Amino acid sequence: MRLLVISTLLLFIAAGVVLGALNADLVGYDLAFVQLRLPKGAALLGSLVIGWLLGGLTAWVGVSSRQRRLRRRQQRGDHKKLPANP
């Protein structure tokens, strides 16, 4: 199992290095208050990381709000309204 994880990790690292090498030219971004010039590979990686973080944050907020709502119902004594399979 460990060998599979290490080989998968090395494969993705190699793909990232190739992607960065093939997309080394700069791309300009105008964000209204700041202008950035980044390599294409770095911009792609940055957008991937930002999307991953925002997706994780959205999932965490959704799960935590559901748990909070269920806890409040249990404290009030609304056991009849709870779903059978949460």
Distance bins in CASP14 RR format, pairs under 12 A and 6 or more apart:
PFRMAT RR
TARGET T0000
AUTHOR 0000-0000-0000
RMODE 2
METHOD distances of the structure
MODEL  1
1 7 0 0 0 0 0 1 0 0 0 0 0
1 8 0 0 0 0 0 1 0 0 0 0 0
2 8 0 0 0 0 0 1 0 0 0 0 0
2 9 0 0 0 0 0 1 0 0 0 0 0
3 9 0 0 0 0 0 1 0 0 0 0 0
3 10 0 0 0 0 0 1 0 0 0 0 0
4 10 0 0 0 0 0 1 0 0 0 0 0
4 11 0 0 0 0 0 1 0 0 0 0 0
5 11 0 0 0 0 0 1 0 0 0 0 0
5 12 0 0 0 0 0 1 0 0 0 0 0
6 12 0 0 0 0 0 1 0 0 0 0 0
6 13 0 0 0 0 0 1 0 0 0 0 0
7 13 0 0 0 0 0 1 0 0 0 0 0
7 14 0 0 0 0 0 1 0 0 0 0 0
8 14 0 0 0 0 0 1 0 0 0 0 0
8 15 0 0 0 0 0 1 0 0 0 0 0
9 15 0 0 0 0 0 1 0 0 0 0 0
9 16 0 0 0 0 0 1 0 0 0 0 0
10 16 0 0 0 0 0 1 0 0 0 0 0
10 17 0 0 0 0 0 1 0 0 0 0 0
11 17 0 0 0 0 0 1 0 0 0 0 0
11 18 0 0 0 0 0 1 0 0 0 0 0
12 18 0 0 0 0 0 1 0 0 0 0 0
12 19 0 0 0 0 0 1 0 0 0 0 0
12 45 0 0 0 0 0 1 0 0 0 0 0
12 48 0 0 0 0 0 1 0 0 0 0 0
13 19 0 0 0 0 0 1 0 0 0 0 0
13 20 0 0 0 0 0 1 0 0 0 0 0
14 20 0 0 0 0 0 1 0 0 0 0 0
14 21 0 0 0 0 0 1 0 0 0 0 0
15 21 0 0 0 0 0 1 0 0 0 0 0
15 22 0 0 0 0 0 1 0 0 0 0 0
15 41 0 0 0 0 0 1 0 0 0 0 0
15 44 0 0 0 0 0 1 0 0 0 0 0
15 45 0 0 0 0 0 1 0 0 0 0 0
16 22 0 0 0 0 1 0 0 0 0 0 0
16 23 0 0 0 0 1 0 0 0 0 0 0
16 41 0 0 0 0 1 0 0 0 0 0 0
16 42 0 0 0 0 0 1 0 0 0 0 0
16 44 0 0 0 0 1 0 0 0 0 0 0
16 45 1 0 0 1 0 0 0 0 0 0 0
16 48 0 0 0 0 0 1 0 0 0 0 0
17 23 0 0 0 0 0 1 0 0 0 0 0
17 24 0 0 0 0 0 1 0 0 0 0 0
17 41 0 0 0 0 0 1 0 0 0 0 0
17 45 0 0 0 0 0 1 0 0 0 0 0
18 24 0 0 0 0 0 1 0 0 0 0 0
18 41 0 0 0 0 0 1 0 0 0 0 0
19 39 0 0 0 0 0 1 0 0 0 0 0
19 40 0 0 0 0 1 0 0 0 0 0 0
19 41 1 0 0 1 0 0 0 0 0 0 0
19 42 0 0 0 0 0 1 0 0 0 0 0
19 43 0 0 0 0 0 1 0 0 0 0 0
19 44 1 0 0 1 0 0 0 0 0 0 0
19 45 0 0 0 0 1 0 0 0 0 0 0
19 48 0 0 0 0 0 1 0 0 0 0 0
20 38 0 0 0 0 0 1 0 0 0 0 0
20 39 1 0 0 1 0 0 0 0 0 0 0
20 40 1 0 0 1 0 0 0 0 0 0 0
20 41 1 0 1 0 0 0 0 0 0 0 0
20 42 1 0 0 1 0 0 0 0 0 0 0
20 43 0 0 0 0 0 1 0 0 0 0 0
20 44 0 0 0 0 1 0 0 0 0 0 0
20 45 0 0 0 0 1 0 0 0 0 0 0
21 39 0 0 0 0 1 0 0 0 0 0 0
21 40 0 0 0 0 0 1 0 0 0 0 0
21 41 0 0 0 0 1 0 0 0 0 0 0
22 39 0 0 0 0 0 1 0 0 0 0 0
22 40 0 0 0 0 1 0 0 0 0 0 0
22 41 0 0 0 0 1 0 0 0 0 0 0
22 44 0 0 0 0 0 1 0 0 0 0 0
23 38 0 0 0 0 0 1 0 0 0 0 0
23 39 1 0 0 1 0 0 0 0 0 0 0
23 40 1 1 0 0 0 0 0 0 0 0 0
23 41 1 0 1 0 0 0 0 0 0 0 0
23 42 0 0 0 0 1 0 0 0 0 0 0
23 43 0 0 0 0 1 0 0 0 0 0 0
23 44 1 0 0 1 0 0 0 0 0 0 0
23 45 0 0 0 0 0 1 0 0 0 0 0
24 38 0 0 0 0 0 1 0 0 0 0 0
24 39 1 0 1 0 0 0 0 0 0 0 0
24 40 1 0 0 1 0 0 0 0 0 0 0
24 41 1 0 0 1 0 0 0 0 0 0 0
24 42 0 0 0 0 1 0 0 0 0 0 0
24 43 0 0 0 0 0 1 0 0 0 0 0
24 44 0 0 0 0 0 1 0 0 0 0 0
25 37 0 0 0 0 0 1 0 0 0 0 0
25 38 0 0 0 0 0 1 0 0 0 0 0
25 39 1 0 0 1 0 0 0 0 0 0 0
25 40 1 0 0 1 0 0 0 0 0 0 0
25 41 0 0 0 0 1 0 0 0 0 0 0
25 42 0 0 0 0 0 1 0 0 0 0 0
25 43 0 0 0 0 0 1 0 0 0 0 0
26 35 0 0 0 0 0 1 0 0 0 0 0
26 36 0 0 0 0 1 0 0 0 0 0 0
26 37 1 0 1 0 0 0 0 0 0 0 0
26 38 1 0 0 1 0 0 0 0 0 0 0
26 39 1 0 0 1 0 0 0 0 0 0 0
26 40 1 0 0 1 0 0 0 0 0 0 0
26 41 0 0 0 0 0 1 0 0 0 0 0
26 42 0 0 0 0 1 0 0 0 0 0 0
26 43 0 0 0 0 1 0 0 0 0 0 0
27 35 0 0 0 0 0 1 0 0 0 0 0
27 36 0 0 0 0 1 0 0 0 0 0 0
27 37 1 0 0 1 0 0 0 0 0 0 0
27 38 1 0 0 1 0 0 0 0 0 0 0
27 39 1 0 0 1 0 0 0 0 0 0 0
27 40 1 0 1 0 0 0 0 0 0 0 0
27 41 0 0 0 0 1 0 0 0 0 0 0
27 42 0 0 0 0 1 0 0 0 0 0 0
27 43 1 0 1 0 0 0 0 0 0 0 0
27 44 0 0 0 0 1 0 0 0 0 0 0
27 47 0 0 0 0 0 1 0 0 0 0 0
28 34 0 0 0 0 0 1 0 0 0 0 0
28 35 1 0 0 1 0 0 0 0 0 0 0
28 36 1 0 0 1 0 0 0 0 0 0 0
28 37 1 0 1 0 0 0 0 0 0 0 0
28 38 1 0 0 1 0 0 0 0 0 0 0
28 39 0 0 0 0 0 1 0 0 0 0 0
28 40 0 0 0 0 1 0 0 0 0 0 0
28 42 0 0 0 0 0 1 0 0 0 0 0
28 43 0 0 0 0 1 0 0 0 0 0 0
29 35 1 0 0 1 0 0 0 0 0 0 0
29 36 1 0 1 0 0 0 0 0 0 0 0
29 37 1 0 0 1 0 0 0 0 0 0 0
29 38 1 0 0 1 0 0 0 0 0 0 0
29 39 0 0 0 0 0 1 0 0 0 0 0
29 40 0 0 0 0 0 1 0 0 0 0 0
29 42 0 0 0 0 0 1 0 0 0 0 0
29 43 1 0 0 1 0 0 0 0 0 0 0
29 46 0 0 0 0 0 1 0 0 0 0 0
29 47 0 0 0 0 0 1 0 0 0 0 0
30 36 0 0 0 0 1 0 0 0 0 0 0
30 37 0 0 0 0 0 1 0 0 0 0 0
31 37 0 0 0 0 0 1 0 0 0 0 0
31 38 0 0 0 0 0 1 0 0 0 0 0
36 42 0 0 0 0 1 0 0 0 0 0 0
36 43 0 0 0 0 1 0 0 0 0 0 0
36 46 0 0 0 0 0 1 0 0 0 0 0
37 43 0 0 0 0 1 0 0 0 0 0 0
38 44 0 0 0 0 1 0 0 0 0 0 0
38 45 0 0 0 0 1 0 0 0 0 0 0
38 46 0 0 0 0 1 0 0 0 0 0 0
38 47 0 0 0 0 0 1 0 0 0 0 0
39 45 0 0 0 0 1 0 0 0 0 0 0
39 46 0 0 0 0 0 1 0 0 0 0 0
40 46 0 0 0 0 0 1 0 0 0 0 0
40 47 0 0 0 0 0 1 0 0 0 0 0
41 47 0 0 0 0 1 0 0 0 0 0 0
41 48 0 0 0 0 1 0 0 0 0 0 0
41 49 0 0 0 0 0 1 0 0 0 0 0
42 48 0 0 0 0 0 1 0 0 0 0 0
42 49 0 0 0 0 0 1 0 0 0 0 0
43 49 0 0 0 0 0 1 0 0 0 0 0
43 50 0 0 0 0 0 1 0 0 0 0 0
44 50 0 0 0 0 0 1 0 0 0 0 0
44 51 0 0 0 0 0 1 0 0 0 0 0
45 51 0 0 0 0 0 1 0 0 0 0 0
45 52 0 0 0 0 0 1 0 0 0 0 0
46 52 0 0 0 0 1 0 0 0 0 0 0
46 53 0 0 0 0 1 0 0 0 0 0 0
46 54 0 0 0 0 0 1 0 0 0 0 0
47 53 0 0 0 0 0 1 0 0 0 0 0
47 54 0 0 0 0 0 1 0 0 0 0 0
48 54 0 0 0 0 0 1 0 0 0 0 0
48 55 0 0 0 0 0 1 0 0 0 0 0
49 55 0 0 0 0 0 1 0 0 0 0 0
49 56 0 0 0 0 0 1 0 0 0 0 0
50 56 0 0 0 0 0 1 0 0 0 0 0
50 57 0 0 0 0 0 1 0 0 0 0 0
51 57 0 0 0 0 1 0 0 0 0 0 0
51 58 0 0 0 0 1 0 0 0 0 0 0
51 59 0 0 0 0 0 1 0 0 0 0 0
52 58 0 0 0 0 0 1 0 0 0 0 0
52 59 0 0 0 0 0 1 0 0 0 0 0
53 59 0 0 0 0 0 1 0 0 0 0 0
53 60 0 0 0 0 0 1 0 0 0 0 0
54 60 0 0 0 0 0 1 0 0 0 0 0
54 61 0 0 0 0 0 1 0 0 0 0 0
55 61 0 0 0 0 1 0 0 0 0 0 0
55 62 0 0 0 0 0 1 0 0 0 0 0
55 63 0 0 0 0 0 1 0 0 0 0 0
56 62 0 0 0 0 1 0 0 0 0 0 0
56 63 0 0 0 0 1 0 0 0 0 0 0
56 64 0 0 0 0 0 1 0 0 0 0 0
57 63 0 0 0 0 0 1 0 0 0 0 0
57 64 0 0 0 0 0 1 0 0 0 0 0
58 64 0 0 0 0 0 1 0 0 0 0 0
58 65 0 0 0 0 0 1 0 0 0 0 0
59 65 0 0 0 0 0 1 0 0 0 0 0
59 66 0 0 0 0 0 1 0 0 0 0 0
60 66 0 0 0 0 0 1 0 0 0 0 0
60 67 0 0 0 0 0 1 0 0 0 0 0
61 67 0 0 0 0 0 1 0 0 0 0 0
61 68 0 0 0 0 0 1 0 0 0 0 0
62 68 0 0 0 0 1 0 0 0 0 0 0
62 69 0 0 0 0 0 1 0 0 0 0 0
63 69 0 0 0 0 0 1 0 0 0 0 0
63 70 0 0 0 0 0 1 0 0 0 0 0
63 86 0 0 0 0 0 1 0 0 0 0 0
64 70 0 0 0 0 0 1 0 0 0 0 0
64 71 0 0 0 0 0 1 0 0 0 0 0
65 71 0 0 0 0 0 1 0 0 0 0 0
65 72 0 0 0 0 0 1 0 0 0 0 0
66 72 0 0 0 0 0 1 0 0 0 0 0
66 73 0 0 0 0 0 1 0 0 0 0 0
66 82 0 0 0 0 0 1 0 0 0 0 0
66 83 0 0 0 0 0 1 0 0 0 0 0
66 86 0 0 0 0 1 0 0 0 0 0 0
67 73 0 0 0 0 0 1 0 0 0 0 0
67 74 0 0 0 0 0 1 0 0 0 0 0
67 86 0 0 0 0 1 0 0 0 0 0 0
68 74 0 0 0 0 0 1 0 0 0 0 0
68 75 0 0 0 0 0 1 0 0 0 0 0
69 75 0 0 0 0 0 1 0 0 0 0 0
69 76 0 0 0 0 0 1 0 0 0 0 0
69 78 0 0 0 0 0 1 0 0 0 0 0
69 81 0 0 0 0 0 1 0 0 0 0 0
69 82 0 0 0 0 0 1 0 0 0 0 0
69 83 0 0 0 0 0 1 0 0 0 0 0
69 86 0 0 0 0 0 1 0 0 0 0 0
70 76 0 0 0 0 0 1 0 0 0 0 0
70 77 0 0 0 0 0 1 0 0 0 0 0
70 78 0 0 0 0 1 0 0 0 0 0 0
70 79 0 0 0 0 0 1 0 0 0 0 0
70 81 0 0 0 0 1 0 0 0 0 0 0
70 82 1 0 0 1 0 0 0 0 0 0 0
70 83 0 0 0 0 1 0 0 0 0 0 0
70 86 1 0 0 1 0 0 0 0 0 0 0
71 77 0 0 0 0 0 1 0 0 0 0 0
71 78 0 0 0 0 0 1 0 0 0 0 0
71 82 0 0 0 0 0 1 0 0 0 0 0
71 86 0 0 0 0 0 1 0 0 0 0 0
72 78 0 0 0 0 1 0 0 0 0 0 0
72 81 0 0 0 0 0 1 0 0 0 0 0
72 82 0 0 0 0 0 1 0 0 0 0 0
73 79 1 0 0 1 0 0 0 0 0 0 0
73 80 0 0 0 0 1 0 0 0 0 0 0
73 81 1 0 0 1 0 0 0 0 0 0 0
73 82 1 0 0 1 0 0 0 0 0 0 0
73 83 0 0 0 0 0 1 0 0 0 0 0
73 86 0 0 0 0 0 1 0 0 0 0 0
74 80 0 0 0 0 0 1 0 0 0 0 0
74 81 0 0 0 0 0 1 0 0 0 0 0
74 82 1 0 0 1 0 0 0 0 0 0 0
74 86 0 0 0 0 0 1 0 0 0 0 0
75 82 0 0 0 0 0 1 0 0 0 0 0
76 82 0 0 0 0 0 1 0 0 0 0 0
END
